[in-house]
Amino acid sequence: MTRDAVLGWILIFVVGLSLLLYFAVWSRIPGEQAVQENLQEEKNVDLTNIASPGRILVHMGNTSHTLISPSSAFYDKAWNYSTKALSALWAGAKIVPVDIGADFFEQRTGLEVVFTTPMPVSFVKRLFNIESTDDAAYDNGVIVSYGLIDDDGMWAYLKSSDGKYYKINKNGASRQLLAIVKEIASSNPPLFATIPPGNTRLKIAKGIYVPLQSYILPQYSVKREKIVSDRLAAKFFDDFSVVRRIQETDGAIIYTDGQRALRIYRDGTVEYSFPGVKAPKRNVSFYDAVKTALDFIAAHGGWPQGGFLSSYDVSNQDSSGSIYKFKFGLRINGYPLAGDKEYMSVTVAGSDVKNFYRNMLSADKPGKLTELISPIKAIDIAVSTKDVKSMEDIYAAYMLNNGEFIPVWVIKSQGREIIIRNLPE
């Protein structure tokens, strides 16, 4: 064999070896390039997703009201308009206390946007790009709802978590507000009415609206997320090559690099912890902490359809900063999924995520239609069987039952959420 032939075979061998090593390296990295690009795109999660209200009350005048949920055809239009209108009114203005109650809105025309969980004033301002002249003390408060009301022009009202109301001291044009309300009223929507004051057996808060017609909602079968363990696991670690993979007897898989730990169960449930996160050196705002949580969710499974912020806790670490725990719920057919089960939570310290839990479900195919018992009947059942003596709210929801999502009533009473199902047929 000539010298040139030998060099040719050596070159072929080197090229082949390099291709083999290239394949070996890339085959250890979970997922494909398309998956990577998709996850990067998912990082652009709109923060308004988590603040989207569970319901918008539409006051059509003359004590005529309806309620639209996220499944309504008018929901996006009313929600988007309300955020822009609130921003326009609040910009350059300030909020002032006013002596009104929930019944103030009953005789007027407008929209009342009700957050699922109270939102910090500072977060709402930053979310809607509002620069106001409010006293700094107001930024530490939280908003339960806000209303846009026609009253010789358009005025905005805020309701705080202590039940007090505030008015933005700037008038606006109400033409578009009235046009949206008129459009909704012309669609022949279901009518809602306030519950009359309670008797000696039950104390009822003001401003609770219930439908005058029957609620007929479909049941849904349940679909779980499909997760490929190794693909997802690589996203949680800086260097996946040093990660140990441990198979447990129950089918769960544990990944750890000595600092972080990740457990993926057979049903797709994910638990992640990074106890080595140091206390934050500076105090991170609620807005930045939420953004950190959303970016983490998007890159580690994606933002779920129907997801929203259901609650949060803030722990102060002296001068080191705050630690935030966010819990995220799901909406089925536009209605919240009720129950004690946790579906997704993120704990944020500074710019790091300390803990992450995800056990996401979604609605598959709709099944039979169910007519809910009347809300008054549900209240009677709560009083007689659950020892309910006061009620802050009642709303339609879904619950997980034997592999299906079924519609129910939820009654809020003294910090409890009481689920009332239909009576046996």
Protein Blocks (a to p, Z undefined) as FASTA:
>chain_A
ZZklmmmmmmmmmmmmmmmmmmmmmmmpgcjfklmmmmmmmmmccfklmmpcfbdcddeb
jhiacdddfkbmklmmmmmmmmmmmmmmmgopacddddddfklmmmmgcdddddfbdcdf
klmmmmnopacfbdfklmmmccfbdcdddeeiaddddddfkopacddfbdcdfklmmmmm
mmmmmnopacddddddddfkbccdehiacdfbdcdddddddddddddfklmmmmmpfblm
lpccdddfkopacddehjaccdddfkopacdddfkbccdfbdcdfklmmmmmmmmmmmnn
paaehiacfbdcdddehjnopcddddddddeehiacedjbdfbdcddehjbcfbdcdddd
ddfddddddddddfklmmmmmmmmnopabdfbdcdddddeehiacddddddeehiacddd
dddZZ
